[in-house]
Amino acid sequence: MIHNLAAGVEAFTSNAFLVSGPASADTPARADDDAGRRVLVDTGSNFDVIPLVRERVDDLDAVVLTHTHHDHVGNVEAVCDAFGVETWGFDTSQASVDNEISDGETVELGLGSYEALHTPGHKNDHLCLYEEDAGVLFAGDLIFQNGGFGRTDLEEGDRDALVRSIDRVRDRVDGDGLRELHVGHGPSVLDSPFDHVELAGRAARTR
């Protein structure tokens, strides 16, 4: 299951998704109720995420980062200290990334096997994570609800690269099978999420 631990937080933060058990509500749980690899996708910042993790799981196995802007990694040190875990991301030269995830690598989250897609444009180390069987996409700050897309006016921002990254995601995901779009800010999209991916691609070309 996927739970946004930053939901309702008023401070400036990214979303922080706790992944454990089946990749989506449509995926049946295993008979032994295995939580799989308990992972926090982005830690958020400016709020205490640790008790929120502990409300749902006893421990964490890893932290996976979509990218290393502060609002996504501000809680990294506290989470790693509390649970004795390491972080995984695209660029280990970043202080908050302990272990590398390469483009195309498989990342285990919960009971799902996600493909890591390197998607620069908002930031050079940006990753999206896609689980084809469950139809779940973590889009970080690449794509948002209603055709929103990541800022390109920050350091390392590049509008042309962002458009190429959105196109890559659009071409990779199964339009009919995409069921859940989990984004870095704002609500997840559970109703026709592929439409929002396509809309973001069009919007990024025209704004």
N, C-alpha and C positions, 0 to 999 in steps of 0.2 A: 504494500500500500504506500501511497505518497501523501504526505501531510506537509503543508506549508506552515512552518513554525513561526513565521513572521506575520501571519495573517492578523490584522487588527493592531499591529504595532504602529504607533504614531510617529516614532522617531524616524529619521532618514536611514533607511536600510534597504538592502536587496531582500528578495524572498530567500528563504532557507528551507529546503525540502528534505525532510527525513524520509528515506526510502527503506522499507523493510517488508518482507513477505512478497506476495505476488506483485507484478509490475503494475497491474491495474485491477479495478474492481471486477472486470470481466474475466480475469485469470483465476482459475480455481486454486485455492490453497492446497498445499500438500497435506497428506494425511497426518503427518506429525507436526503440523502447524509451524514448520520451519520458517524463521524470519529471514533466512538467507544472509547475505552480507549487508549489515546495517550501516547505511552510509548517509552522511549529511552532504547534500549537494548545495554548496555555498553556505557560509556561516552567518551571513548578515552582519550588521554592526549596530552599535548604539542601543542594544537591549540585551538582557541576560537570556541567552538561548538555552543554557545548560539545564535548568529545571524543566523546560519544555521538552527537551530530548528525553529526560528521565521519566516524564509522565507517560511516555509511549514505549520506551525500550530500556533495558537495564544497562546497556553498554553500546558503544559504537565500534565499528571495525575500521572505518576510514572516513576521511573528508575528501570530497572531489570538488574541484573548483572549475566553474565555467570560465572565469578569468580573474585577474587580480586587482581590479579597481577596489578601493578601500571599502566601499559599501558592501562588497561581497566577501571580503576577507577580514573585516575588522574584529570579528570574534574568533579568528583562527587560533591565536595563542591560548585563549581561555579554554576553548573546546579541546585542543590537543592536550593541554595540561590536565583537564578534568577526566578525560577518557583514555589517556595514554595512546593516542592514535597519531598517525602521520597523514599528511596531505598529498594529494595527487592532482597534477595539472599539466598544462602543456609545456611550460617553460621553467625549468629548475633554476634558472638564474634569478628568478623572483624569490624574495625572502620567504614568502608564504608557501612555496611549493617544495615539498621534500622529494617527490618521486614524479617521474615523467610519464605522461600519457601521450603516445604518439598518434598522429593522424591515422585513422583506420583501425586503431587498436580496440579490442573488446574490453569493456569495463563492466564488472559485475556489480549491480546495484539491486539489493533485495534478492529476489529470485530471477531477475531479468539480466540478459546479456545485451549491453548497449554498445553501439558503434560510436566511437569518438570521431567527430568531424571537425577538423581545424577550420575555423570560420572567422578570419580577421576582418577588420574594417571598423569595428567599434574599438577594439584593442587587439594588438598583434597576437596575444596568447589566447584568444577566445576559442572555446570549444562548445559545440552542441553535442548532445548525447541522444541517440535514437535506438529504440527497441522495436524492431519491425514486427515481431510476433504479437506483442501487446499493443502496438500502435501508439507508443508514447515517445514524445520528443521534449527534451529539456533544451530550450532555445537561449537561455541566458539573456544577454542584452542585445541579441541580434534581431529578434522578432518579438513584437508585443501584440496584444489584443487589438482588433480593428485596424490592422495594417500599420501599427506603430513599428518603429525600427530604432536601432541604437544610434546614439549621438555620434557624429563624426567630427565635431568641433573640438574634441579633447585631444591631448597628446596621443599619437599613434592612430588617430582617426583617419579614415580614408573612404570617401563615399563610393568610389569605383570598386574598391575591394569589398566593401559592405554589400554592394549589389551583387557582385560575383558570389559572395558567400550565401546570400539569400537564395540565389539561383541554384547553388549547389544543394542546399537543403531541400528546396522545392523539387529538384530532379531526383533526389535520393529517397525521399519519403514516399510511401504509398498513399496517394491522395484519397483513395477509398477506404484504406485501412487505418489512417491516422485518427486516433480517438481522443488523445489528450495532448494539449500543448501547454507546457509549464514554462513560464517566462520569468525573467529576472525581476520585474516590477509589475505590480498590478495583478489582476486575477488570472488564473489559469483559464484556458479555453477548452471546453468540453463539447461544444456544439459546433459542428462543421469546422474543426480547426484548420484544415487544409485551405479553406477559403481565406483565412487570416494570413497564412503564409503567402499565398498568391497576391493578396492585397498589399502586403508589406513590400513585395518585390516591385509592384507597380508604383507604389508611393515613393519608394526610395529613388526611383528614376526621375521623379517629377518635382520633388521638393527641394 
